[in-house]
Amino acid sequence: MTSDDFASRPRLRSAILNDLPVLKQCEQGIISAERPYDHTLRPDPISYYDVGELVASEDAEVAVIELDGEIIATGYAHKRPSKPYVESDYHAFLGFMFVHPDHRGKGLNRLLMDHLFSWARSRGLPEVRLEVYSNNAPAIRAYEKTGFKPYITEMRLNLEE
């Protein structure tokens, strides 16, 4: 094996604050991909996350996958309080799940998820949750492949439409 073989393998690592410019670009990729599913999103520029706060938090893990020195996938797990009527007091919430379009279908989402599941287990969090648009079939399939099942459907009615 040559050093070139090693360099062209995806590498998973925790994000650092120096990654913020690229992480913000990835966030815009998520927003762009989700716009067709939600006509209520404000016009650009918008932001979903305070990625810097998540990177710095002891209660979150922001993971990235690099290939040849470029970040091609992201995701986070964040310790959050559960509803008061649920058995466990806390759960891990996943977000910021992004795989660059050129690298989809290569198992990177699963690699990220496994890492984030391990992070949650290491903190005694017995459950992992996430949100996905109900008509985003590709994302739903990706999450179902890792074992997620639908739980609660949030519904809305816009009284001004």
N, C-alpha and C positions, 0 to 999 in steps of 0.2 A: 504494500500500500504506500502510495506517495503522499506527500503533504498536500498535493492538489486534491487527492481523493478525500482527505479529511476536511479540507476547507469547503468542499461542496456539499457537506452534510448539514442538515438543519440542526441548530443548537438551541435548546431551550434554556432560558435563564430568567432570573428576576429582573424586572425593569429597574432602572436607576434614573435619577432626576435629569441626567444628561440626555436621556432618551426622549424628553418631553416634546421637542419639535416634531420628531417622527411619530410619536404617539398621538399627537394632535392631528397629524395628517391621516393616521389610521382612523381616528374618531370621525373625521369628515367622510371617509370611505363608508363607514357604518351609516352615517346620517344619509348620505347619498343613496345607499342601497335600500334604506328604509322609507325614504320619501314616498315611493309609490304606494306604500301600505298605510300611510297616514297623511291625509290632506290637511290636518289641523296643525302640522308643524309650521312654525314661523319661518319666514324667508331667511336664507343664509345671510349672515353667519349666525349659526347657533352652536351650542355645545351641550352634550348630554352629561358629561362627567367633569369632576375636578380631578383630573388624572394625577396632578402633582400631589394633591392631598392623599390620594389612594396609594401612590408609590411610597410616600413617607409614613403611612399609617402602620402601626403594629397590628391592627385588626384587618388588614387587607394584604393580598398578594397580587401584584400585577406581574404577569408573566409575558414574555415575548419569545418568539422563535426567530432566530437569525439564520440567514443563508448568505454565505459569502459577504458577511459583514453588514447585511441589510436586514432590517426588521420586516418580516413578511407575515407575521401573525401575532395577535394579542388577545389577552383575556384577563379578567380579574375575578377573584373571590373575595368577598367582603363579609365579615362577621356582622350579622344584624339580629336585632331582637325579633323573636317570633311573636305571633299574636298571643295574647294572654291565655287563650283557651286551648292552645296547642301544647302537646306534651313537652317538647323541648323548649327551653328558654331562648335559645339562639339557633340560628342556622347560617349556612354560607349562601350568599347570593352571588350568582355569576352575572357578569356583564362585560361589556367592551370586547365581545367575542368577534374577532375579525381575522379573516384569512385573505390575503391579497388575491384578487381574481386569477392571476397567473398560477397560483399554487393551490387552488381548491381541488378537492378530490384526491389528495395525497396523504390523508390521515393526520394532517396537522391539527385539526380541530380536536381529534381524539387525544393526541399527545398533550395539548393544552388542558383538556378536561381531566385527564388522568393526573396531571401535575396539580391542578386545582383541587381535585378530590383528595389527593394525598395531603395537601395543605390543610383542608378542612378536617380530615381525620386527625391530623397531628394536633389540632386545637380542640378536639372533643366535640366537634360540630356534627351531629348525627344526620343532618339533612342538607340537601343542596337544592336551591330554587333558582329560577330565572324567569324572565319575561320574554315573550316572543309574539309578534303580530300573528293573529289567528289565520291570516291568509298568506303568510310567508312559508309556503310549503317546503322550499329547500332547507330553510333553517330548522323547521320542525323535524324533518327527516334526519338531519344531522344530530339533533338533540335526542331523538328517539333511538338512534343507533347507539348512543352512550347510556341508554336506560331510562331517560326521562319519560314521564307520562303526563298527559294533561291533568290538571288538578282543579283549578277554579277558572271559570271564564268570566272575565270582567266585561261588562256591557256598558254602552254609553248611548246617550241620545242627545243630539245637539238641537236645542230648542230654537236656534236661529236659522236653521237650514230648511 
